[in-house]
Amino acid sequence: MQSIVTDQPAVRQDNGPLKRLIVASSIGNALEWFDFAAYGFFAVTLSKLFFPAHDDTVSLLLTFGTFGISYVFRPLGALVLGRYADRHGRKAGLLAALWLTTVGTLVCALIPTYASIGIAAPIGLMLARVLIAFSTGGEFGSGTALMIEQQSARKSFLGSWQFSSQGAATVLASFAGLALSGLLTPAQIESWGWRMPFVFGLLVAPVGLYIRRHIDDTLQPSQAKHAAPVRDLLAHHLGRVALAAGIMAVSTAASYLMILYMPTYAVKQLHLPASTGFAATVLTGAILMIFTPLMGHFADRYGRGRMMVVSATLTLLTIYPCFRWLIGSPSFAVLMAIMVLAGALKAIYFGPLAAVLASLFPTTVRSTGLGFSYNIGVMVFGGFTPWLVTAMIGWTHDPVSPAFYLMACAVLSLCCIGIHHRSIVKHI
């Protein structure tokens, strides 16, 4: 494989404040993660309402299976919307992605349950998840490209806001879950309360659309005029796609296991109140929101690859003892301590991650390459994680078994970083 691409993108004239750029690039990502977190937090409720079955485990598997199947469409969305952004501009790609997300969220908020419309309910829910996944496929590539394509030595810092926004969305979704769990009865949550997070997401969408309409693009028409990003990516850059997906393995698996699945794990395996899982996830999201940009700043100063190696190695060494401790002493305090550690390790890894991924692809295929590789990684190591760990626990009857999955992902990421160490630690 050739060395990481280091070409400089087109110069962007800074006609607006950097804060607006950060918000415009990350608000769609935040909305999608808010939607994902809400779906995960209310998975137990959704399994009863949309996938009724005699066995609760089967019902939950169907719920997470629908969540996972939708992720198959994320790489397709990355190719379609990424191509659009590489030919028509990052701004156009971001607007298209956010419109599609808004429509999918609207369906989730309004769709009747199985008791009302029968089999059409789970089918409709699945189609809504597919639409959101498709739009998400183009969101990360265009947003990250817009961030990274600045005349700035702070590329890790700028790119880190994509993941910081995920933490912010997780905090908001967790607070929504905590508030609904505390204010509503279980019957009210099953009746209408589970819809409220999706309704809130709909209120954010118009703000994102307005901000994105008023930003400057970074892609010059001369660069996009003769671009054939999908063909170029598939013909010349598949090795980079595989490398990027492998680098993402540990961070993606950790996010979906420790944030999305943890509320379900706390209820089903630890027999703790649902509010405990929500509170722990709030803490982790807050750590990501606050410390990921700080880690991006440090990565710009001290090297990106080194920080990622430290994070992945510590994840490999600590995850099994943490799960064993949690099962042996299932309590709010232990869960919070483990989530603090998980959040810190993810923040270290996420800080430089976007800049490292962006450096793998030249400007003409950057949105497509970023989006496709990111979503291949998310599909393989994230989308099916809740389903896989639920199945692992069911097969092995060992609640510690999810730790082995995360350990395997850590080894894979370390191998990818090790194979191309010289290229990865190099600044863009």
C-alpha positions in Angstrom: 0.0 0.0 0.0 1.2 3.5 -0.8 1.9 6.0 2.0 -0.9 8.1 3.3 -2.0 10.8 1.0 -0.7 14.2 2.1 -2.0 16.5 -0.7 -3.4 19.8 0.5 -7.0 20.5 -0.4 -8.2 23.7 -1.8 -7.6 26.8 0.2 -10.7 27.9 2.1 -11.3 31.5 2.7 -12.5 31.9 6.2 -15.5 34.0 5.7 -17.4 32.9 8.7 -16.6 32.0 12.3 -15.0 28.6 13.1 -17.8 27.8 15.6 -20.4 27.9 12.8 -18.3 25.5 10.8 -18.0 23.1 13.7 -21.7 23.2 14.4 -22.7 22.9 10.7 -20.4 19.9 10.3 -21.4 18.0 13.4 -25.0 18.8 14.1 -26.3 16.1 11.7 -24.0 13.6 13.2 -25.3 14.6 16.6 -28.9 14.2 15.5 -28.3 10.7 14.1 -26.5 9.6 17.3 -29.3 11.0 19.4 -31.7 8.9 17.3 -29.5 5.8 17.6 -29.1 6.2 21.3 -32.8 6.7 21.8 -33.5 3.5 19.9 -31.0 1.6 22.0 -32.2 3.0 25.3 -35.8 2.0 24.6 -34.9 -1.3 22.9 -36.7 -3.3 25.6 -39.9 -1.3 25.1 -39.7 -1.4 21.3 -39.2 -5.1 21.4 -42.6 -5.5 23.1 -44.4 -3.0 20.9 -43.0 -4.0 17.5 -41.7 -7.5 17.8 -44.0 -9.4 20.3 -42.8 -13.0 21.0 -43.2 -15.6 23.6 -39.5 -15.4 24.5 -38.2 -12.0 25.6 -34.7 -12.8 24.3 -36.1 -13.6 20.8 -38.1 -10.3 20.9 -35.0 -8.3 21.9 -32.9 -10.1 19.2 -35.4 -9.1 16.5 -35.3 -5.4 17.8 -31.5 -5.3 17.6 -31.5 -7.3 14.4 -33.6 -4.6 12.7 -31.1 -2.1 14.0 -28.2 -4.1 12.6 -29.8 -4.8 9.2 -30.2 -1.1 8.6 -26.5 -0.7 8.9 -26.0 -2.7 5.8 -27.3 0.3 3.9 -24.8 2.7 5.5 -22.0 1.9 3.0 -24.4 2.3 0.1 -25.4 5.7 1.5 -21.7 6.6 1.8 -21.1 5.8 -1.9 -24.2 7.6 -3.2 -24.1 10.7 -0.9 -20.3 10.7 -0.9 -20.2 10.8 -4.6 -22.7 13.7 -4.6 -20.5 15.6 -2.1 -17.3 15.0 -4.1 -19.0 16.3 -7.3 -21.3 19.0 -6.0 -19.6 20.1 -2.7 -19.5 19.2 1.0 -22.3 21.6 1.8 -24.7 19.9 -0.7 -23.9 16.5 0.6 -24.5 17.6 4.2 -27.9 19.1 3.4 -29.1 16.0 1.5 -28.0 13.8 4.4 -29.8 15.8 7.0 -33.1 15.9 5.0 -33.1 12.1 4.8 -32.4 11.8 8.5 -35.3 14.1 9.3 -37.8 12.0 7.2 -36.6 8.8 8.9 -36.9 10.3 12.4 -40.4 11.5 11.6 -41.5 8.0 10.7 -40.0 6.6 14.0 -41.9 9.3 15.9 -45.3 8.6 14.3 -45.4 5.0 13.3 -48.2 2.9 14.9 -47.3 -0.3 16.9 -47.8 -3.9 16.1 -51.1 -3.9 18.1 -52.5 -1.3 15.7 -51.3 -2.2 12.2 -49.8 -5.7 12.6 -46.8 -6.8 10.5 -46.7 -3.3 8.8 -45.4 -1.9 12.1 -42.0 -3.7 12.2 -41.7 -3.4 8.4 -42.2 0.4 8.7 -39.8 0.7 11.6 -37.2 -1.2 9.6 -37.6 1.0 6.6 -37.2 4.1 8.8 -34.0 2.7 10.2 -32.8 1.9 6.7 -33.4 5.5 5.6 -31.6 6.9 8.6 -28.7 4.6 8.1 -28.5 5.5 4.4 -28.3 9.2 5.2 -25.8 8.6 8.0 -23.6 6.9 5.4 -23.0 10.2 3.8 -23.0 12.4 6.9 -19.6 11.5 8.4 -17.6 11.7 5.1 -18.9 15.1 4.1 -18.8 16.6 7.6 -15.3 15.4 8.3 -14.0 16.5 4.9 -15.4 19.9 5.5 -13.7 20.1 8.9 -10.3 18.7 7.8 -10.1 20.7 4.6 -9.0 23.9 6.3 -5.7 25.7 6.3 -5.0 24.8 9.8 -2.5 22.8 11.8 -5.3 21.7 14.1 -6.8 19.0 11.9 -7.1 16.5 14.8 -8.8 19.1 16.9 -11.3 20.1 14.2 -12.0 16.4 13.2 -12.5 15.5 16.9 -15.7 17.5 17.0 -17.5 14.8 15.0 -17.0 12.4 17.9 -17.5 15.0 20.5 -20.9 15.7 19.0 -21.7 12.0 19.4 -21.0 12.3 23.1 -23.2 15.4 23.3 -26.0 13.5 21.6 -25.6 10.6 23.9 -25.9 12.9 26.9 -29.1 14.5 25.6 -30.6 11.1 24.8 -29.6 9.7 28.2 -31.2 12.7 30.0 -34.3 12.1 27.9 -34.3 8.5 29.0 -33.7 9.4 32.6 -36.5 12.1 32.6 -39.0 9.8 30.9 -38.1 6.9 33.3 -38.5 9.2 36.3 -41.6 11.1 35.3 -43.7 8.5 33.5 -45.0 5.1 34.5 -44.0 2.0 32.5 -47.5 2.0 31.0 -47.1 5.6 29.9 -43.7 4.9 28.4 -45.1 2.0 26.4 -48.1 4.0 25.3 -46.4 7.2 24.1 -43.3 8.1 26.1 -40.9 6.2 23.9 -41.8 8.5 21.0 -40.7 11.7 22.8 -36.9 11.5 22.0 -37.7 11.1 18.3 -40.0 14.2 18.5 -37.2 16.2 20.1 -34.8 15.1 17.3 -37.3 16.6 14.8 -37.1 19.9 16.6 -33.3 20.1 16.1 -33.4 19.3 12.4 -34.6 22.7 11.1 -31.8 24.4 13.0 -29.2 22.2 11.3 -30.7 22.8 7.9 -30.6 26.6 8.4 -27.0 26.6 9.6 -25.8 24.3 6.8 -27.3 26.6 4.2 -25.2 29.5 5.4 -21.7 27.9 5.3 -18.9 28.1 2.7 -17.8 25.1 0.9 -14.2 23.8 0.7 -14.4 21.9 -2.6 -13.5 24.0 -5.6 -15.5 23.4 -8.9 -12.3 22.7 -10.7 -11.6 19.8 -8.4 -15.0 18.2 -8.8 -15.5 18.9 -12.5 -14.0 15.6 -13.8 -14.3 13.6 -10.6 -15.5 10.0 -10.7 -15.1 9.3 -6.9 -16.8 5.9 -6.6 -15.0 4.4 -9.6 -11.6 5.9 -8.4 -12.2 4.7 -4.9 -13.1 1.1 -5.8 -10.3 0.9 -8.4 -7.4 2.4 -6.5 -8.2 2.8 -2.8 -9.8 -0.4 -1.5 -6.7 -1.1 0.6 -7.1 2.2 2.3 -10.8 1.4 3.0 -9.8 -1.9 4.6 -7.1 -0.1 6.7 -9.5 2.6 7.9 -12.2 0.0 8.8 -9.7 -2.0 10.8 -8.4 1.1 12.6 -12.0 1.8 13.6 -12.8 -1.6 15.0 -12.0 -1.0 18.7 -13.5 2.4 19.0 -16.7 1.4 17.1 -17.2 -1.8 19.1 -16.6 0.1 22.4 -19.1 2.8 21.5 -21.9 0.5 20.6 -21.2 -1.9 23.4 -20.6 0.6 26.2 -23.0 3.3 25.2 -25.8 1.8 23.1 -26.1 -1.6 24.7 -25.2 -0.8 28.3 -28.7 0.3 29.4 -30.1 -3.0 28.2 -27.2 -4.9 29.8 -27.8 -3.2 33.1 -31.4 -4.3 33.2 -31.1 -7.8 31.7 -27.8 -9.0 33.1 -27.1 -6.9 36.2 -30.8 -6.5 37.3 -30.3 -2.9 38.0 -32.9 -0.2 37.5 -33.1 1.2 33.9 -32.1 4.6 35.3 -28.7 3.2 36.3 -27.8 2.3 32.8 -29.0 5.7 31.5 -27.0 7.6 34.2 -23.8 5.6 33.4 -24.2 6.4 29.7 -24.7 10.1 30.5 -21.4 10.1 32.3 -19.6 8.4 29.3 -21.2 10.8 26.8 -20.2 13.8 28.9 -16.6 12.5 29.0 -16.6 12.1 25.2 -18.2 15.5 24.7 -15.7 17.4 26.9 -12.4 15.5 26.5 -12.4 14.4 22.8 -11.5 17.8 21.5 -8.8 18.1 24.2 -7.4 14.8 23.0 -7.5 16.1 19.4 -5.5 19.1 20.5 -2.9 16.8 22.1 -2.8 14.6 19.0 -1.9 17.7 16.9 1.0 18.3 19.2 2.3 14.9 20.2 1.3 12.5 17.4 -1.8 10.7 16.4 -0.8 7.1 16.1 0.9 7.0 19.5 -2.3 8.1 21.3 -4.4 5.5 19.4 -1.9 2.7 20.3 -2.1 3.6 24.0 -5.9 3.7 24.0 -6.3 0.3 22.2 -3.7 -1.4 24.3 -5.3 -0.2 27.6 -8.7 -1.4 26.3 -7.3 -4.8 25.5 -5.8 -5.1 29.0 -8.7 -3.7 31.1 -12.0 -4.8 29.5 -12.1 -8.4 30.8 -11.2 -7.4 34.4 -13.8 -4.6 34.3 -16.6 -7.0 33.1 -15.6 -9.6 35.7 -15.7 -6.9 38.4 -19.1 -5.6 37.2 -20.6 -9.1 37.3 -19.1 -9.8 40.7 -20.2 -6.5 42.2 -23.2 -5.3 40.2 -23.8 -1.8 41.6 -24.3 1.8 40.5 -20.8 2.8 41.8 -19.0 0.0 40.0 -20.8 0.6 36.7 -20.0 4.3 36.9 -16.3 3.7 37.5 -16.1 1.3 34.5 -17.9 3.7 32.3 -15.5 6.6 33.3 -12.6 4.4 32.2 -14.3 3.4 29.0 -15.2 7.0 28.2 -11.6 8.2 28.8 -10.1 5.5 26.6 -12.6 6.3 23.8 -11.8 10.0 24.0 -8.1 9.3 23.6 -8.8 7.2 20.5 -11.4 9.5 19.0 -9.3 12.6 19.4 -7.0 11.9 16.4 -9.2 9.3 14.6 -11.0 11.6 12.1 -7.8 13.3 11.0 -6.1 9.9 10.5 -9.0 8.6 8.4 -9.1 11.7 6.3 -5.4 11.5 5.6 -5.9 8.2 3.8 -7.8 9.7 0.9 -7.1 12.4 -1.7 -9.4 15.4 -2.0 -11.3 14.1 -5.1 -12.5 11.0 -3.3 -12.3 12.2 0.3 -16.1 12.3 1.1 -16.7 9.0 -0.6 -13.6 7.3 0.9 -14.2 8.6 4.4 -17.9 7.8 4.4 -17.5 4.3 2.8 -14.6 3.2 5.0 -16.2 4.6 8.2 -19.5 3.0 7.5 -18.0 -0.4 6.5 -16.3 -0.3 9.9 -19.5 0.8 11.7 -21.5 -1.9 9.9 -19.1 -4.7 10.7 -18.0 -3.7 14.2 -20.9 -1.5 15.4 -24.3 -2.2 13.9 -24.5 -5.8 14.8 -22.7 -5.5 18.1 -25.9 -5.3 20.3 -27.3 -8.4 18.5 -24.0 -10.3 18.6 -23.3 -9.7 22.3 -27.0 -10.6 23.1 -26.6 -13.8 21.2 -23.2 -14.5 22.8 -24.7 -14.2 26.3 -27.6 -16.5 25.2 -25.3 -19.1 23.7 -22.6 -19.1 26.5 -24.8 -18.1 29.5 -21.8 -16.0 30.5 -22.5 -12.3 31.0 -18.8 -11.6 30.7 -18.6 -12.8 27.1 -19.0 -9.4 25.5 -15.6 -8.5 26.8 -14.0 -11.1 24.5 -15.6 -9.5 21.5 -14.2 -6.1 22.4 -10.8 -7.6 23.1 -10.7 -9.2 19.6 -11.6 -5.8 18.1 -8.7 -4.2 20.1 -6.2 -6.7 18.7 -7.4 -6.1 15.1 -7.0 -2.3 15.5 -3.6 -2.7 17.0 -2.6 -4.9 14.1 -3.8 -2.3 11.6 -2.0 0.5 13.4 1.2 -1.6 13.7 1.2 -2.7 10.0 1.1 1.0 8.9 2.6 2.6 11.9 5.0 4.9 10.1 2.2 6.2 7.9 -0.3 6.7 10.7 1.8 8.6 13.1 2.7 11.1 10.3 0.8 14.3 10.3 -1.4 15.1 7.4 
